[in-house]
Amino acid sequence: MKKEYDFSKAEQGRFYRPIEELEIPIYLDKKVKSFFVKKASDKNISLERVINKILSKEMEILKQIG
């Protein structure tokens, strides 16, 4: 490690991203992922879209039951 670093040309906040914009990966079990990858492929849509549709429907069910 250097004894001293030059930060005179540094840009504050250059790599900052608000938490709302942060994409967090979600890891699925292999069995679950392969099932939904097949379904997405059969319907010619993305895995992300399939998972989002399923989770949206689950959210609606949970809202209805309180």
N, C-alpha and C positions, 0 to 999 in steps of 0.2 A: 504494500500500500504506500502511496506517495505521502510525503510529509504534508504537502499542501496541494489543493486543487483550485483551478481557476474557474469560477462560476460567473464571470463577468458577462458572458454571452448566453447564459442560461435563460430559459423561458419558463416563468412560473406557471404551473397548471397545464403544461403542454400535454401530459398524459392523463389528466383528470377526466373522469366520466361520471356523471351523476348516477347514483344507484338505480334510478328508474330505467336507464339505458343499458344497464349491465345484463348481458345474456349469460344465464347460468345453465350449464349443461345438466341434463337429466339423464341418468343411466338406468336403462331398463334391463331386467333379467333377460338372458339369452332366449329363453322359451317365449316370453312375452314379446320381445322385439321381433323374433322370427315370425310369429303369428301375425303381427300387425304389418310387418314388411310385406308379407304375402298378400294380405288384404289390400294394402295400398297399391301394390303392383297389379293385382287383379282389376282394380278400379282405375288404374293409370293416374293416381294422385300421389302426392308426397306423404311420407310417413308423418311428418309434422302436422299436416292437415288432418290426417286420420286421428292422431292422438288428441289434437285440439278439439275436434268434434266430439270425441268420446268424453273428454273432460268437461266440455261445455254442457253436455247432456247430464253428466253426473252432478254438476253444480246446480242445474235446474231441479233435479230430483231432491238434492239436499236442501234447497231453498223451500221446496214444497213441504217437506217433513219437519221443517223448523230447525 
